[in-house]
Amino acid sequence: MHVTGRLVLLVALGAVPVGLLPGWAPPVTWAALVLVAVGVDLALAASPRRLGLERQVPAGVRLGEPAESALLVTNPGPRRLRGVVRDAWGPSAGPSGDRHRVDVPAGERRRLVTPLLPTRRGDRVGDRVTVRAVGPLGLAARQRSREVPASLRVLPHFRSRRHLPSRLARLRDLEGRSAVQVRGQGTEFDSLRDYVEGDDVRSIDWRATARRQELVVRTWRPERDRRVLLVLDTSRTAAGRVADAPRLDAAMDAALLLAALASRAGDRVDLVAADRRVRARVERTTGAALLPALVQAMAPLEARLVEADWTLVARTVRTALTRRALVVLLTPLEPAAVEEGLLPVLGQLTSRHQVVVASVTDPRVEEMRDRRADAVEVYDAAAAERVLLETDRLVERLGRAGVHVVRGTPEELPPRLADAYLALKAAGRL
C-alpha cells in the first residue's frame, strides 16, 4: 500500500473534512479515515486474477542472437488496469527491461515486449508473470504472480558456418567440376590416362596397358552416398570449459560444419549423442532438412557428470550401420577416460569403419607450458608439459589402431575436421 503524498488529493475530493485534519481530531479518527480510503482504493483496483495473460516467443533462436518475449495482457473486467507488469525470465535467457507500466482500459488488450539475449544453449523457460494493479487513488495495489508457460529453445551458434564456402569450393574441385581428377581406392571410375611419375601403382590398368604398350592409369571420382555417423560424447569430459564455453558446444560446432559439407557432397549424415545412454538421435534426414534437425536435437543436450559407456556406443554404431562408413567420435582426449573406456572397444569400430576422433584442445595448456617467470609458473609449466606428452602418446596409440585424430581449439577444430573429411574422400577411404 502507498499513502505518501495522497492527503491533499483526499482533501480536494472531500474524502477528509478539514476539521478532521491532524490537530483537529483524535489520531484514531484520522487513522480510521485513512484506512477507509485505502480500502476503497483497493476495492476499485482491477483484479490481477481475472486478467488474461499469454506469452508469445519464437520457436527458436541461435545462441547469442536477440529475441523477444511478447506478453499479451487482456483486461476482461469492468475496471481500468493501472500498474506494473513484470515478465520474468531466468538470467540465462538474458532479459532486459522486464518491468512494464501498463494502462489497460476495460475490455482492451496490450502487448508488452521484453528483449532477450540468451547466454546459454537449451530450453530457456519463462518464470512467473507478476501483476501489480494500483487503485485509482494510488493508495493501495493488488499483486499476484501467475504461471504463464513459455519456452524459448536456444540453438547452437554454428560460428564455423563461415568456413563452409571455402570447403565447398574444394569439394567441387575434388568432384571434378573444376576439371580436377583424383585417384584412389573405393571411388567411382572416371577415365583412363597415361601414367606419370608419382601416380599410385594400384591405379594402373594392366589390360589397357597391354593393349597400348604404355602404362595407363585409371582416374576416379569420389563416391557419393557414403555414410557419415557423428557421435557426440555427452559425458563428464564434455563438461569442461574452454574459452568460457563447454567442450560439448565446440564439438557441436564442428559436427554442424562437417554435416553441412558431407550433405552437400551427397553423403548421408546421421547423429548419435550418448554417455551412459543415448540422449539424442537423428536418422534418415537428408537435404535441406538435415541441419535444422541436427540443431534441434543438439539444443537441449547437456554434458552429464557420468563416465561414457563406450560399449553402448559401439553397440549403437553396429546397429545403425550395416556397411562401411565414416564414424566421427567427437570426444575430449582425456587419457584416463579414453584408455579405460574407448580403447578396449575401438577394434569393434575400426574393423568395419573408418574412424576419426575429433577433440577440442585448450590453448591455455600450451600457454602454461611456455610460462616460467617464477616458481609457481614453473610448476604449472611442468604439469602442462606432462598433460601434453600424455595426450601425444595417446594420439600415437590411436594412430596405431587405425584411427585418424583431429585436434584443435574451438575455432580451429571445425575447419580441421572438414579438411580431414575432404582428405579421406580424396584418398578414397570412405
N, C-alpha and C positions, 0 to 999 in steps of 0.2 A: 504494500500500500504506500501511496505517496501523498503527503499532506502539505509539504512545504510550499509556500507561495500561493496557496489557493484561498486564503481567508478573504482577501479583497474581492475576489470573484463571488464568494458566498454572500458577502455583504451587499454587493451590487445586485445580486439576484434576489435579495430579500430573504435568503435562507437563514441568515443570522441577524436578528434585530440588533441595532446599535446599542440598545440598552442592555444587551446581554454580553457585550464585549468584555474582556478581562478588566477587572476593576469595578465593573458594574454588577457582576453576577458571581455567585459562588463557583469555584473551579469545577465542581461536579456537574453543574448545569452546562458549562461550556464544553466539557468533555463529552457529555451525552449528545449535545448537538453535533459535535464533530463526528461522533460515531454514527449518528443517524445519516449525516451527509455522505459518509464513506459507504455505509450500507446501501443507500440509494444509488450511488455511483456504481457500486459493484453489481447491483441488480440490473442496471441499464447497460452494462458491458456485454458485448457479444459473447456467445458461448463457444470456447475453443473446441468443445466436444462435438458440436454439430457441424463444424467446418468440414468441407470435402478437401482432402489432400491427396495429391497424386504426383509422383516423381517421374520424370522422363529423362533417360540417359541414353547415349549412343550404344549400339551393340558392342562396339569395341574401339579401342584407341591404342596406338603404339606407345610404348614406354617413352616418357619424356615429351610427348606431344600434348598440347592443351585439349581440354574437353569441357563440357558444360553439364551441370545438373539443373534441369528446369523443374521447378516446383509449382504446380497449379493449385492455387488456393481459391476455393469456391465458398461463398457465403450464402447458404440457403435460408438463413434465419431472418427475422424481421428487423434486427438491429444492425447498425453500421459497425464494421470491424475496423478499429484503430489500434495500432500497437506495433509489436516487433515479432518477426518470424525468423527462427534460426534453422537453416537447412544443414544439419551436422553430418560430417563425414570424418572418417579416420584420418590421422596425419599422413599416412602413405598415399592417400588419394590427392593430397596437395590442395585442400580447399583454401580459397581466399575470399574474403567478403561474404561470409555465410550468414550474416545477420542483415535482415531487410526490414525497413519500416514499411508498414502497409496501411492502406486506407481503402477498404473494400465495402462499397455500399451493399445493402441487402439485395440478394438475387444476382450479384455480379461475380466475376472471376478475375484474378490477377495471376500473371506469370512471373515468377521470381527466378532469376538466373544466378547460380553460384559457379564461378570459374574453378576448374580443377586442373591440376598439373601433377599426374601420378609420378611417384618416385619409386614404386615397386611394381614388378610384374605380377599378374594373377588377378583374381576376382576381388575387387575393392567394393565392400558392402557399405551402403549408406547407414548412418546412425539415425537416432530418433529426430523427428521434427518437433521443435518446441515453439508453441504459440503463446504469446502474452497479449491478451486483449485488454486494452485500457478503457475505463469508463469515460463518458462524455466530459466529466469534470476533471479527469486526470488524477483523482484522489485514490483510486484503487484499480486493481487489474486482476483478471483471471489468467492463470497459466496452466498449461497442460502439455505434456510430451507424449507423442504418439509414434508408434512404429509405422513407417511408410516404406515397404520393401522396395529396394533398388540395388542392382549390382552392375558395376562397370568392369568389364573384362579388359585388362591391360595386357596387350600382346607384346611379344619380344620385339626389340627395337629394329633388328636387321640392319645394323650400320654397314655391314660388309656389302650391301647391295651395290655400292659404288664400284666394286671390283668386277661386277658381272659383265659389263660391256667388253672389257679387255679380254676376259676369259672366253667369251662367246666368239670374239674375233679369232682367237687361237683355235677354238673348236672348228670354226668354218675352214680355217687353213688345214686343220687335221683331216677334215672330211673331204678335202679335195675341191671345195667350192672356189678356192683361190689357186687352183692348178698346182697344189702341193700334194704329192702322193707319199704315203708312209707304208712301211712293211712290217710284218710281224706275225706271230702265230695267233690263231684264234680270231682272225679278221676275215672280211669278205674279199674274195679275189676280184681284182680290177682289170689288170692288163699285164702284158709281158714287155720287157725292155732288156737292153744289153747290160751285162754285168759291169759294174765299175768298182774300183778298189774301195773297200770299206763296207760293201754290202754284206749282209748276213748270208753265210753259205747255206743256211737252212732254207733260204728263199729261192735257191737255184732250181729251175725246172729242167730236169735231166732229159726228158723226152724232147722238149723244144730245143735244148742244147744239141742233142744228137742230130736233129733234123737240120739245124742251121750251122752246125760245126763251130759254133761260138757259144760262150757261156751266156745263158739267158736267165733272168730272174723274174719272179712274179712280183707285181705291185699289188697292194691291198688297200682296201678302205676299212676304216674302223667299223666293227659290227654295231648294229643298233639293237634296241630291245633287249639290252642286258639288264640284269637285276642288281640294284644297289639297296642294301639294307643298312640304315642308320640306327645304331644302338646308343642311346643316351644313358649314361650311368648317373642315377639319381641318389646314390648312396652318400655316406658322410663325407667322402673325399671331395664330392662335388660342391659341398657347402663352403669350402674355403674361399676366402675373398681375395681377389686380385684386382687392383685398380678400383677398389671400393665397390666391387660387384662380385657376386658368386661365380665360381668357375663354371657352374651349370649354365649361366647366361651366355658366357663366351662360347661354350660348346654349342649352344643353340644357334648362335650367330653363324658359326662355321657350318653347322648342319644345313641351315637355310640356304647359304650360298652354294654348297655342293648340290643340294636338291634342285635348286633352280637351274644350275648348269647341266646336271645329268638329265633332267627332264627335257631341256632344250636339245640335248644330244639324242633323244629318242629312247633313253633308258627308263626303266620303271623303278621308282623310288618308294620304299616303304620305311616306316619308323617304328621302333620299339623303345620305350623308356622303362627302365626297370632298376630295382635294387634287390630287395628280398622278395618282391613280387612285381608283376608287370603293372606299371602305372598308366601307360598310355600306348595306343597302337594306331597307326594309320596304314591302311592297306587298300590296294586296288583303286587308288586315286591317281588320275593322270591329268596332263594338260593344265589348263588354267586353274583348275580346282585344287591342284596339289598344294601350292604354298598357303592358301587360306586354310586348308585342312591341317597343315603342319603347325601353323602359328596358333590355331585354335586348340590343338592338342597340347602344345607346349606351354601355353599361357598359364594354366593353373599348377604346373609342375613345381614342386619344391624339393630341395635336397633333404633326404631323411637321414637322421643320425643313426644309421644302421650300416652294417657291412653289406657289400654287394654279394648276391648269390650268383656267382658266375656259372654254376652248374645249371641253374634255372635259365640263365641267358643262353647257354649253349643248347639246351633242350628247345628253347623257343626258336632259336635260329634254325635248328634242324627241322622243326615243324613248319616254319614259314617258307623255307627254301627247298625246292625239290631238284634244282640244278645249280651248277656253279654260278657264284655271284660274288660281288664285291661287298664285303662286310666291314663297315667302318665303326670301330668302337671308340666313342668319344668319352674318354675316362682319364682322370689325372694319373700321372706316372708316379704314384707313391710306392716306393719299393716294397714295403711290407705288405700292403694290400694286394699289389699285383702278384708278388711271389707266392703268397698264400692262397689267393683266390683265382686269378686269371690264368697263370702259367699252367697249373695242373690240368685245365680243360682246354688249353689253347690248341692242342693237337687235334681235338674233335672239329675245330673250325678250319684250321689250315689244311687239313687233309682233303677238304672238299671245296674250299672257297679261298679267294684272295682276301687276306685280312689286312686292314690298315688300322693302326692305333693312333688317334689324334689326341694330343694332350696340351692343355694350356699351361704355360710356364709363367712364373712370377719374376718380372725383371728386377725386383728388389733383392732377390737372392744373389744375382750377379753383381749388383751394386754393393752389397755387403761384402762380397768376396774381395772387391777391389779397394776397400777402405781399410787403412791401417794407421790412422793418425794417433791412436792411443791404445792402451792395453785392452779396453773394452772392445774397440773395433777389431783388434787383432783376434780376440776370441770369437767374435761374430764372424770374421772372415774365415777362420778355421772351420767353424760349423757350416758355413755356406759352402766352402770347398768340399767338405765331406758329402753334403747333400748332392752337389753336382756330380761328384765322382760316382756315388751310388746310382744316381739316375743314368749316367752314361753306361755303367756296367749293365744296368737293366735293359737299356736300349740295345746293347750288343747281344744280350741273351734273346731278346725278342727277334732281332735280325736273324740270328742263327736258327730260330724256329720258323722262319719264313714269313715274318710279319714286317710290313713296311711301317715305320714310325714317323709321324709328323709332329713336330713341336713348334711352339711359338707363343708369343704374348697374345692377349686378347685381340690386338689389332693385326698381328702377323698370322695367326693360325688360319683364319678363313681363306685368305688367298693361297697360302701354302698347301692347304688341303685340296683346294681346287686344282692347283698345279700338279699335285701328286695324282689326282684322278686323270687329268689330261695325259700325264706321262704314262700311266698304266694303260690307258686307252690307246695311245700311240704305239706302245710296245705289244699290243695285242694280248695283254694279260688279264682282260676282263672276260 
